[in-house]
Amino acid sequence: MREKNKLRDVFGHWIWLKRWLISLIGFLTYRRYHVTNKLKVENAEILQKLPAQNVLFLSNHQTYYADVIAFYHIFCSQNACGKMAMQNLSYLLRPKANIYYVAAEETMKKSGLIPRIFAYVGAVTVRRSWRSEGTLVQRKVDKNAFEQIEKALSAGWLVSFPQGTTSPYAPVRKGVAHIIRDYQPIVVPIEIDGFRRAFDKKGFFLKQKNTVLKVKFKAPMQYDSNDSVDNIKLQIKKAIGQNKPNLSYKKRT
């Protein structure tokens, strides 16, 4: 599942620099996932059967960055070793560079070195039409985002958080359903837990040690691309474990 040997990715970023940054992030964060806390991965063998392009991972979201970093550790381990072998740090010397993830533009455009690094290694930024800086808004859908998402899918694996927020049980955004209908990727649901307890909202600082960080991959989602947007949204919500009954959605600011 290794990308072709090119100098730049589809967004014009230097691949050698991306790999170096991914390795750096991996080495700096390895301890918090495997010593301070315990990263527990279920059904990682699913990754070995996936093609190198046009794969969309859909996950619930608990922190801005810690979730994404965990996925990079998992994907790079699988890419280098052909199986889950994160006990051996050598997988960070052969990072998988064609991994992308959808992130809010307002988060990635903030000043500072860390957001810039995370944006460079694989962020596909989206200008949210319903929310900005913690405030509800109404603005036109960012059509350019769909073009960027298509690019990412054509080049590799894309991780998206279809609820568009770290708040639990939030509604799935309809844009994700349109992506599935328009581009018909292989859709792999992921259900995560423990990150909200272990880290602060941004995912940089530890709140609690000895936490089990659960990442559960599920079989590729079977969907009908001609189905309605609402039905696909419902299917996604169930697949990522966000369909708990009788729970109201409370927005976090």
N, C-alpha and C positions, 0 to 999 in steps of 0.2 A: 504493500500500500504506500510505497514511497513515491513522491512526486518526481516528475522528470527534472533532470539537472538543468535548471534555468537560473539566470542571474537575478531576475526579479519575479515577483509574483504578479497576479492579475491586477493588483492595485499599484504596481510600480515600486513596491518596497523590496529592498535588497534581501534576498533569501539568506545569505550568509549572516547578515545582521539579525534577522529574525531568529535564526537558529541560536545565535550567540545569546540573544536576550532571553529566549525561552529557557536555555540551559541555565542562565544566571538566575532567573526567577525560580526555576526548579531547585537549584542548590540552596538558595536563600530560604525557601519555604519547606524544604523536605522534612525538617525536624518537626514542624508544627502539625504535619499530616501523619507522621509515622512514629513519633516519640511523645510529644506533648499530647497529641490526640491520636486516634486510631482510625485510619481510612479503611472502611470495609466496602468492598466492591462485589456486587452480585451479578452473575450472568455476563461476565466480561468476554466470554467465548463468542458472544454475538458479534463482537467487533471484528473477529477474524474472518467472518463470512461476508463482510461488507465490501462493496467496490470502492475504488479510490476517489470517486467523484459522485456528486448528486446525492449526498446523504444528509438528511436534516435531522438533527437531534433536538427533541423538545423536552424541556425540563421545567419543573417548578423552580422558584428562585428564592433564595434566602439571604444572600449578601451581594454587594456589588461585584466583588472580585474573588472572594475565597472559593465560591462555587466554580468559577471559570478556571482558576488555578488547579483545582482538583481534577477537572476534566483534562487539562493539559498533562498532568502527571499520568493519568490513566492512559490517554491516547498515545503518549510518547513511549510509555512502557510497552504497550501492545505493539507499537510500530517497530521498536528496536528488538524486542525479544520474541515476538510472535505469540506471547502469552503474558499474563499478569506476573511480573517479576520485579516489583518495586523495591524489594529488599536489596537489590543490587543497583547501586547508584549509576552504573554504567549506561543505563538507558537515557540518562540526561545528556550524554555525550553524542547521542544520535537522535535529536528531537525531530518530531514530525512538524513540518513547516506549513503544510496546507490545511491548517485548522483555522477556522474563522468563527466569530461569534457576533451576534446582534447585540448592540448596546445603544442606550439613549445618547443622543448627540450632546445633550447638556452635561452628561457625566464625563464623557471622553474629551470634551472641549475645554474643561476647566484647566486653569493654569497649574503648573507643577510638573515635575519630572515623571512621577508615577503614572498619571493618566496618559501622558504622551507615550510612555513605554508600552503600556497595555494597548493603546490605540494602534501602535506600530505592529505589534506581533500578530494582530488578526481581527481587530474590531471592524465591524460593518456598522457604521453609525446611522441611526434612524432619528429623524426629527419627529417626536411624538405629536400626534394631532389632538390628543385629549388632555395632556398634562405638560406643564413646564415649571421647573423649579418648585415642585410641590404644590402647584396651584392648578386647578382644573381650568382648561382652556378649550376653545373650539377653533380649529384652523384646518386648512386643507391638508389632505393626505400627502405625505412626502413621496411623490412618484419616483424620484431619483433613488430612493431607498430600495425599491423593487429591482431596479437595474443593478444596484450593487449586490443585492442578495443573489440575483441570477448569476453574476460573475463569480461569487464565492462558491455557489453550488457547482458551477461548471469546473471549478478548479480543485475542489476537495470536499471536506466535511464542514458543515455549518451548525453551530449550536444556537438555538433560539430559546428565549424565555417567553412563551406565548401570552403570559398574563401581563407582561410589561412592567412588573412591579415586584418588590420583595414581600408584599402583603399576602398572607395566606388566603386561599379560596377566592381570590380576585377573579373577575370574569376573563375569559380568554378573548384576546383581541381578534377582530375579524380579519385583519390583514394577514395573519398566519394561515387562516383557512384559504384565503385567496392565493397565497404562495403555493400551498399544496395543490390546489386545483389548477393553477397556471403552469407550474413547473414539474409536477408529479414526481417529486423526489422519493427515495426510500426514507420513510419516517420512522425513527427509532425513539420511542418515549423513554424518559428517564425520570425516576422518582428519587429525590434526595431528602435527607433529614439530618439534623444535628448541627448544621452550620450556623443556624441562628443562635443556638445555645453556646457554641464555642467561640464565635467571633462577634465583633461589633457589626453594625449595619454595613459599613464599607468593606469589612472583611480583612482589615489590616491588623487590628488589635485583638488579643485574646481576652475573652470574658470568662471562660471556664476551661480548665484542663481535664484531661482524661475523658474526653467526650468521644463517642463513637460517631464518626462521620459516614453516614450511609449513602451509597450511590448504587441504585438498582437499575440496570439496563433491562428493557423489556423487548420482546419480539417485535420486529417491524410491524407497524400498524397497517392493517388492511383497510383501505378506504376506496370509495367510489369518487373519482374526480368530478363526476357529474352531480354529486350529491349537493344539497344546499349548504350554504355557509354555516347556518345555525347547527345543522346536524354534525358537520365536521368539527365545529367548536365544541360541541357536547362530547364528541368522541375523544378529542384531545384532552379535555378536562378530566374525563374518567381515566385516560391512559397515564396521566402524570399525577394521579392521586389527589386531585383537587376538587372532587365532587362530593365532599362531605355534606350530608343533609342537615337542614335546620341550623345552619351557621351563616350569620350575616357577614358581609364583606365590610371590613373597617379599613379605610385608607390610612397608611402610615405616612407621616410627613418627615 
